Amino acid sequence: MGFQVATAAFALVFRKHSAGEVASPDGYLRRMVEKAGAGKLHLERSF
């Protein structure tokens, strides 16, 4: 994951957790890292 992608992912996790949309931010971030490793992470869909 590049620096910009990692920063965007962290910001997304923070926003979703703050809004009550994500109960487990560490699990959500872990899944994002797994998807990125598999080439299946599409952050642009989440913003």
N, CA, C, O and CB atoms as a CASP TS submission, in Angstrom:
PFRMAT TS
TARGET T0000
AUTHOR 0000-0000-0000
METHOD Language model
MODEL 1
PARENT N/A
ATOM      1  N   MET     1       0.844  -1.175   0.000  1.00  0.00           N
ATOM      2  CA  MET     1       0.000   0.000   0.000  1.00  0.00           C
ATOM      3  C   MET     1       0.885   1.232   0.000  1.00  0.00           C
ATOM      4  O   MET     1       1.805   1.332   0.812  1.00  0.00           O
ATOM      5  CB  MET     1      -0.958   0.001   1.212  1.00  0.00           C
ATOM      6  N   GLY     2       0.623   2.174  -0.900  1.00  0.00           N
ATOM      7  CA  GLY     2       1.377   3.415  -0.924  1.00  0.00           C
ATOM      8  C   GLY     2       0.946   4.337   0.203  1.00  0.00           C
ATOM      9  O   GLY     2      -0.082   4.118   0.843  1.00  0.00           O
ATOM     10  N   PHE     3       1.739   5.364   0.437  1.00  0.00           N
ATOM     11  CA  PHE     3       1.453   6.295   1.536  1.00  0.00           C
ATOM     12  C   PHE     3       0.096   6.966   1.371  1.00  0.00           C
ATOM     13  O   PHE     3      -0.653   7.078   2.341  1.00  0.00           O
ATOM     14  CB  PHE     3       2.542   7.356   1.625  1.00  0.00           C
ATOM     15  N   GLN     4      -0.234   7.415   0.165  1.00  0.00           N
ATOM     16  CA  GLN     4      -1.514   8.093  -0.051  1.00  0.00           C
ATOM     17  C   GLN     4      -2.684   7.136   0.158  1.00  0.00           C
ATOM     18  O   GLN     4      -3.706   7.514   0.730  1.00  0.00           O
ATOM     19  CB  GLN     4      -1.570   8.692  -1.464  1.00  0.00           C
ATOM     20  N   VAL     5      -2.535   5.918  -0.297  1.00  0.00           N
ATOM     21  CA  VAL     5      -3.607   4.933  -0.137  1.00  0.00           C
ATOM     22  C   VAL     5      -3.773   4.589   1.339  1.00  0.00           C
ATOM     23  O   VAL     5      -4.897   4.470   1.827  1.00  0.00           O
ATOM     24  CB  VAL     5      -3.312   3.653  -0.962  1.00  0.00           C
ATOM     25  N   ALA     6      -2.664   4.429   2.045  1.00  0.00           N
ATOM     26  CA  ALA     6      -2.731   4.120   3.477  1.00  0.00           C
ATOM     27  C   ALA     6      -3.382   5.261   4.248  1.00  0.00           C
ATOM     28  O   ALA     6      -4.184   5.021   5.151  1.00  0.00           O
ATOM     29  CB  ALA     6      -1.325   3.839   4.035  1.00  0.00           C
ATOM     30  N   THR     7      -3.046   6.494   3.903  1.00  0.00           N
ATOM     31  CA  THR     7      -3.641   7.659   4.558  1.00  0.00           C
ATOM     32  C   THR     7      -5.142   7.721   4.286  1.00  0.00           C
ATOM     33  O   THR     7      -5.927   7.990   5.195  1.00  0.00           O
ATOM     34  CB  THR     7      -2.960   8.955   4.081  1.00  0.00           C
ATOM     35  N   ALA     8      -5.539   7.474   3.047  1.00  0.00           N
ATOM     36  CA  ALA     8      -6.955   7.481   2.687  1.00  0.00           C
ATOM     37  C   ALA     8      -7.700   6.365   3.419  1.00  0.00           C
ATOM     38  O   ALA     8      -8.817   6.569   3.895  1.00  0.00           O
ATOM     39  CB  ALA     8      -7.127   7.329   1.162  1.00  0.00           C
ATOM     40  N   ALA     9      -7.088   5.199   3.509  1.00  0.00           N
ATOM     41  CA  ALA     9      -7.715   4.076   4.205  1.00  0.00           C
ATOM     42  C   ALA     9      -7.903   4.397   5.688  1.00  0.00           C
ATOM     43  O   ALA     9      -8.956   4.115   6.259  1.00  0.00           O
ATOM     44  CB  ALA     9      -6.870   2.799   4.039  1.00  0.00           C
ATOM     45  N   PHE    10      -6.894   4.979   6.299  1.00  0.00           N
ATOM     46  CA  PHE    10      -6.995   5.343   7.709  1.00  0.00           C
ATOM     47  C   PHE    10      -8.093   6.381   7.920  1.00  0.00           C
ATOM     48  O   PHE    10      -8.879   6.271   8.861  1.00  0.00           O
ATOM     49  CB  PHE    10      -5.649   5.879   8.224  1.00  0.00           C
ATOM     50  N   ALA    11      -8.152   7.395   7.042  1.00  0.00           N
ATOM     51  CA  ALA    11      -9.181   8.434   7.146  1.00  0.00           C
ATOM     52  C   ALA    11     -10.569   7.825   6.987  1.00  0.00           C
ATOM     53  O   ALA    11     -11.501   8.214   7.692  1.00  0.00           O
ATOM     54  CB  ALA    11      -8.956   9.533   6.085  1.00  0.00           C
ATOM     55  N   LEU    12     -10.714   6.886   6.080  1.00  0.00           N
ATOM     56  CA  LEU    12     -12.001   6.231   5.861  1.00  0.00           C
ATOM     57  C   LEU    12     -12.424   5.429   7.090  1.00  0.00           C
ATOM     58  O   LEU    12     -13.576   5.500   7.516  1.00  0.00           O
ATOM     59  CB  LEU    12     -11.933   5.316   4.633  1.00  0.00           C
ATOM     60  N   VAL    13     -11.499   4.676   7.650  1.00  0.00           N
ATOM     61  CA  VAL    13     -11.799   3.895   8.848  1.00  0.00           C
ATOM     62  C   VAL    13     -12.199   4.824   9.994  1.00  0.00           C
ATOM     63  O   VAL    13     -13.159   4.546  10.712  1.00  0.00           O
ATOM     64  CB  VAL    13     -10.584   3.028   9.253  1.00  0.00           C
ATOM     65  N   PHE    14     -11.471   5.916  10.167  1.00  0.00           N
ATOM     66  CA  PHE    14     -11.777   6.874  11.236  1.00  0.00           C
ATOM     67  C   PHE    14     -13.174   7.459  11.043  1.00  0.00           C
ATOM     68  O   PHE    14     -13.960   7.523  11.988  1.00  0.00           O
ATOM     69  CB  PHE    14     -10.723   8.007  11.273  1.00  0.00           C
ATOM     70  N   ARG    15     -13.482   7.887   9.812  1.00  0.00           N
ATOM     71  CA  ARG    15     -14.789   8.494   9.536  1.00  0.00           C
ATOM     72  C   ARG    15     -15.917   7.495   9.780  1.00  0.00           C
ATOM     73  O   ARG    15     -16.913   7.830  10.422  1.00  0.00           O
ATOM     74  CB  ARG    15     -14.848   9.012   8.087  1.00  0.00           C
ATOM     75  N   LYS    16     -15.770   6.280   9.277  1.00  0.00           N
ATOM     76  CA  LYS    16     -16.821   5.276   9.438  1.00  0.00           C
ATOM     77  C   LYS    16     -16.996   4.861  10.898  1.00  0.00           C
ATOM     78  O   LYS    16     -18.119   4.640  11.352  1.00  0.00           O
ATOM     79  CB  LYS    16     -16.509   4.051   8.587  1.00  0.00           C
ATOM     80  N   HIS    17     -15.898   4.757  11.628  1.00  0.00           N
ATOM     81  CA  HIS    17     -15.999   4.405  13.045  1.00  0.00           C
ATOM     82  C   HIS    17     -16.649   5.538  13.831  1.00  0.00           C
ATOM     83  O   HIS    17     -17.489   5.288  14.695  1.00  0.00           O
ATOM     84  CB  HIS    17     -14.608   4.081  13.625  1.00  0.00           C
ATOM     85  N   SER    18     -16.272   6.767  13.545  1.00  0.00           N
ATOM     86  CA  SER    18     -16.854   7.932  14.227  1.00  0.00           C
ATOM     87  C   SER    18     -18.348   8.048  13.960  1.00  0.00           C
ATOM     88  O   SER    18     -19.101   8.491  14.828  1.00  0.00           O
ATOM     89  CB  SER    18     -16.148   9.215  13.785  1.00  0.00           C
ATOM     90  N   ALA    19     -18.780   7.656  12.775  1.00  0.00           N
ATOM     91  CA  ALA    19     -20.193   7.714  12.404  1.00  0.00           C
ATOM     92  C   ALA    19     -20.978   6.502  12.905  1.00  0.00           C
ATOM     93  O   ALA    19     -22.192   6.427  12.715  1.00  0.00           O
ATOM     94  CB  ALA    19     -20.326   7.820  10.899  1.00  0.00           C
ATOM     95  N   GLY    20     -20.294   5.561  13.540  1.00  0.00           N
ATOM     96  CA  GLY    20     -20.954   4.372  14.059  1.00  0.00           C
ATOM     97  C   GLY    20     -21.215   3.308  13.002  1.00  0.00           C
ATOM     98  O   GLY    20     -21.963   2.362  13.248  1.00  0.00           O
ATOM     99  N   GLU    21     -20.605   3.452  11.829  1.00  0.00           N
ATOM    100  CA  GLU    21     -20.808   2.489  10.747  1.00  0.00           C
ATOM    101  C   GLU    21     -19.905   1.275  10.872  1.00  0.00           C
ATOM    102  O   GLU    21     -20.186   0.233  10.281  1.00  0.00           O
ATOM    103  CB  GLU    21     -20.576   3.152   9.416  1.00  0.00           C
ATOM    104  N   VAL    22     -18.822   1.394  11.636  1.00  0.00           N
ATOM    105  CA  VAL    22     -17.860   0.311  11.817  1.00  0.00           C
ATOM    106  C   VAL    22     -17.647   0.099  13.318  1.00  0.00           C
ATOM    107  O   VAL    22     -17.212   1.010  14.023  1.00  0.00           O
ATOM    108  CB  VAL    22     -16.505   0.629  11.093  1.00  0.00           C
ATOM    109  N   ALA    23     -17.953  -1.093  13.795  1.00  0.00           N
ATOM    110  CA  ALA    23     -17.797  -1.380  15.218  1.00  0.00           C
ATOM    111  C   ALA    23     -16.361  -1.754  15.570  1.00  0.00           C
ATOM    112  O   ALA    23     -15.904  -1.499  16.684  1.00  0.00           O
ATOM    113  CB  ALA    23     -18.735  -2.500  15.629  1.00  0.00           C
ATOM    114  N   SER    24     -15.654  -2.355  14.623  1.00  0.00           N
ATOM    115  CA  SER    24     -14.301  -2.836  14.869  1.00  0.00           C
ATOM    116  C   SER    24     -13.340  -2.227  13.843  1.00  0.00           C
ATOM    117  O   SER    24     -13.101  -2.818  12.790  1.00  0.00           O
ATOM    118  CB  SER    24     -14.252  -4.386  14.813  1.00  0.00           C
ATOM    119  N   PRO    25     -12.790  -1.047  14.146  1.00  0.00           N
ATOM    120  CA  PRO    25     -11.910  -0.399  13.168  1.00  0.00           C
ATOM    121  C   PRO    25     -10.676  -1.219  12.821  1.00  0.00           C
ATOM    122  O   PRO    25     -10.210  -1.179  11.683  1.00  0.00           O
ATOM    123  CB  PRO    25     -11.478   0.938  13.685  1.00  0.00           C
ATOM    124  N   ASP    26     -10.145  -1.956  13.778  1.00  0.00           N
ATOM    125  CA  ASP    26      -8.956  -2.760  13.472  1.00  0.00           C
ATOM    126  C   ASP    26      -9.293  -3.884  12.497  1.00  0.00           C
ATOM    127  O   ASP    26      -8.504  -4.180  11.600  1.00  0.00           O
ATOM    128  CB  ASP    26      -8.354  -3.345  14.761  1.00  0.00           C
ATOM    129  N   GLY    27     -10.443  -4.503  12.660  1.00  0.00           N
ATOM    130  CA  GLY    27     -10.873  -5.549  11.738  1.00  0.00           C
ATOM    131  C   GLY    27     -11.167  -4.997  10.353  1.00  0.00           C
ATOM    132  O   GLY    27     -10.847  -5.626   9.344  1.00  0.00           O
ATOM    133  N   TYR    28     -11.779  -3.819  10.308  1.00  0.00           N
ATOM    134  CA  TYR    28     -12.098  -3.182   9.032  1.00  0.00           C
ATOM    135  C   TYR    28     -10.809  -2.849   8.282  1.00  0.00           C
ATOM    136  O   TYR    28     -10.701  -3.100   7.081  1.00  0.00           O
ATOM    137  CB  TYR    28     -12.946  -1.902   9.253  1.00  0.00           C
ATOM    138  N   LEU    29      -9.838  -2.287   8.990  1.00  0.00           N
ATOM    139  CA  LEU    29      -8.553  -1.949   8.378  1.00  0.00           C
ATOM    140  C   LEU    29      -7.815  -3.214   7.938  1.00  0.00           C
ATOM    141  O   LEU    29      -7.207  -3.237   6.868  1.00  0.00           O
ATOM    142  CB  LEU    29      -7.684  -1.140   9.360  1.00  0.00           C
ATOM    143  N   ARG    30      -7.866  -4.260   8.755  1.00  0.00           N
ATOM    144  CA  ARG    30      -7.217  -5.530   8.404  1.00  0.00           C
ATOM    145  C   ARG    30      -7.782  -6.084   7.096  1.00  0.00           C
ATOM    146  O   ARG    30      -7.039  -6.566   6.241  1.00  0.00           O
ATOM    147  CB  ARG    30      -7.397  -6.562   9.539  1.00  0.00           C
ATOM    148  N   ARG    31      -9.093  -6.009   6.955  1.00  0.00           N
ATOM    149  CA  ARG    31      -9.739  -6.502   5.721  1.00  0.00           C
ATOM    150  C   ARG    31      -9.334  -5.650   4.530  1.00  0.00           C
ATOM    151  O   ARG    31      -9.149  -6.175   3.432  1.00  0.00           O
ATOM    152  CB  ARG    31     -11.281  -6.502   5.869  1.00  0.00           C
ATOM    153  N   MET    32      -9.192  -4.342   4.730  1.00  0.00           N
ATOM    154  CA  MET    32      -8.752  -3.464   3.648  1.00  0.00           C
ATOM    155  C   MET    32      -7.338  -3.840   3.194  1.00  0.00           C
ATOM    156  O   MET    32      -7.047  -3.842   1.998  1.00  0.00           O
ATOM    157  CB  MET    32      -8.797  -1.988   4.099  1.00  0.00           C
ATOM    158  N   VAL    33      -6.473  -4.155   4.140  1.00  0.00           N
ATOM    159  CA  VAL    33      -5.101  -4.551   3.811  1.00  0.00           C
ATOM    160  C   VAL    33      -5.111  -5.872   3.035  1.00  0.00           C
ATOM    161  O   VAL    33      -4.355  -6.039   2.078  1.00  0.00           O
ATOM    162  CB  VAL    33      -4.241  -4.684   5.102  1.00  0.00           C
ATOM    163  N   GLU    34      -5.966  -6.803   3.449  1.00  0.00           N
ATOM    164  CA  GLU    34      -6.083  -8.075   2.732  1.00  0.00           C
ATOM    165  C   GLU    34      -6.542  -7.844   1.291  1.00  0.00           C
ATOM    166  O   GLU    34      -6.000  -8.434   0.356  1.00  0.00           O
ATOM    167  CB  GLU    34      -7.066  -9.015   3.459  1.00  0.00           C
ATOM    168  N   LYS    35      -7.543  -6.981   1.124  1.00  0.00           N
ATOM    169  CA  LYS    35      -8.037  -6.681  -0.220  1.00  0.00           C
ATOM    170  C   LYS    35      -6.960  -5.997  -1.059  1.00  0.00           C
ATOM    171  O   LYS    35      -6.813  -6.301  -2.243  1.00  0.00           O
ATOM    172  CB  LYS    35      -9.288  -5.794  -0.144  1.00  0.00           C
ATOM    173  N   ALA    36      -6.218  -5.090  -0.464  1.00  0.00           N
ATOM    174  CA  ALA    36      -5.148  -4.402  -1.192  1.00  0.00           C
ATOM    175  C   ALA    36      -4.106  -5.403  -1.661  1.00  0.00           C
ATOM    176  O   ALA    36      -3.620  -5.304  -2.787  1.00  0.00           O
ATOM    177  CB  ALA    36      -4.491  -3.321  -0.310  1.00  0.00           C
ATOM    178  N   GLY    37      -3.758  -6.360  -0.823  1.00  0.00           N
ATOM    179  CA  GLY    37      -2.789  -7.380  -1.185  1.00  0.00           C
ATOM    180  C   GLY    37      -3.255  -8.251  -2.334  1.00  0.00           C
ATOM    181  O   GLY    37      -2.448  -8.754  -3.115  1.00  0.00           O
ATOM    182  N   ALA    38      -4.570  -8.426  -2.429  1.00  0.00           N
ATOM    183  CA  ALA    38      -5.146  -9.245  -3.497  1.00  0.00           C
ATOM    184  C   ALA    38      -5.487  -8.410  -4.732  1.00  0.00           C
ATOM    185  O   ALA    38      -5.972  -8.938  -5.734  1.00  0.00           O
ATOM    186  CB  ALA    38      -6.398  -9.959  -2.991  1.00  0.00           C
ATOM    187  N   GLY    39      -5.229  -7.101  -4.651  1.00  0.00           N
ATOM    188  CA  GLY    39      -5.539  -6.218  -5.777  1.00  0.00           C
ATOM    189  C   GLY    39      -7.015  -5.922  -5.927  1.00  0.00           C
ATOM    190  O   GLY    39      -7.474  -5.548  -7.006  1.00  0.00           O
ATOM    191  N   LYS    40      -7.770  -6.090  -4.831  1.00  0.00           N
ATOM    192  CA  LYS    40      -9.219  -5.908  -4.888  1.00  0.00           C
ATOM    193  C   LYS    40      -9.719  -4.741  -4.044  1.00  0.00           C
ATOM    194  O   LYS    40     -10.912  -4.652  -3.755  1.00  0.00           O
ATOM    195  CB  LYS    40      -9.898  -7.165  -4.444  1.00  0.00           C
ATOM    196  N   LEU    41      -8.816  -3.846  -3.647  1.00  0.00           N
ATOM    197  CA  LEU    41      -9.218  -2.692  -2.843  1.00  0.00           C
ATOM    198  C   LEU    41      -9.556  -1.535  -3.772  1.00  0.00           C
ATOM    199  O   LEU    41      -8.735  -1.132  -4.596  1.00  0.00           O
ATOM    200  CB  LEU    41      -8.098  -2.286  -1.839  1.00  0.00           C
ATOM    201  N   HIS    42     -10.754  -1.007  -3.638  1.00  0.00           N
ATOM    202  CA  HIS    42     -11.219   0.105  -4.473  1.00  0.00           C
ATOM    203  C   HIS    42     -11.746   1.210  -3.562  1.00  0.00           C
ATOM    204  O   HIS    42     -12.955   1.351  -3.376  1.00  0.00           O
ATOM    205  CB  HIS    42     -12.326  -0.364  -5.483  1.00  0.00           C
ATOM    206  N   LEU    43     -10.834   1.983  -3.001  1.00  0.00           N
ATOM    207  CA  LEU    43     -11.215   3.031  -2.051  1.00  0.00           C
ATOM    208  C   LEU    43     -12.110   4.097  -2.663  1.00  0.00           C
ATOM    209  O   LEU    43     -12.942   4.682  -1.969  1.00  0.00           O
ATOM    210  CB  LEU    43      -9.984   3.680  -1.490  1.00  0.00           C
ATOM    211  N   GLU    44     -11.949   4.356  -3.953  1.00  0.00           N
ATOM    212  CA  GLU    44     -12.728   5.414  -4.580  1.00  0.00           C
ATOM    213  C   GLU    44     -14.231   5.151  -4.465  1.00  0.00           C
ATOM    214  O   GLU    44     -15.023   6.093  -4.500  1.00  0.00           O
ATOM    215  CB  GLU    44     -12.333   5.556  -6.046  1.00  0.00           C
ATOM    216  N   ARG    45     -14.625   3.917  -4.331  1.00  0.00           N
ATOM    217  CA  ARG    45     -16.046   3.577  -4.177  1.00  0.00           C
ATOM    218  C   ARG    45     -16.571   3.967  -2.797  1.00  0.00           C
ATOM    219  O   ARG    45     -17.776   4.135  -2.612  1.00  0.00           O
ATOM    220  CB  ARG    45     -16.262   2.078  -4.409  1.00  0.00           C
ATOM    221  N   SER    46     -15.679   4.107  -1.846  1.00  0.00           N
ATOM    222  CA  SER    46     -16.073   4.373  -0.461  1.00  0.00           C
ATOM    223  C   SER    46     -16.174   5.864  -0.136  1.00  0.00           C
ATOM    224  O   SER    46     -16.726   6.247   0.896  1.00  0.00           O
ATOM    225  CB  SER    46     -15.090   3.725   0.476  1.00  0.00           C
ATOM    226  N   PHE    47     -15.646   6.684  -1.010  1.00  0.00           N
ATOM    227  CA  PHE    47     -15.666   8.138  -0.727  1.00  0.00           C
ATOM    228  C   PHE    47     -16.759   8.837  -1.476  1.00  0.00           C
ATOM    229  O   PHE    47     -16.913  10.052  -1.352  1.00  0.00           O
ATOM    230  CB  PHE    47     -14.337   8.775  -1.078  1.00  0.00           C
TER
END
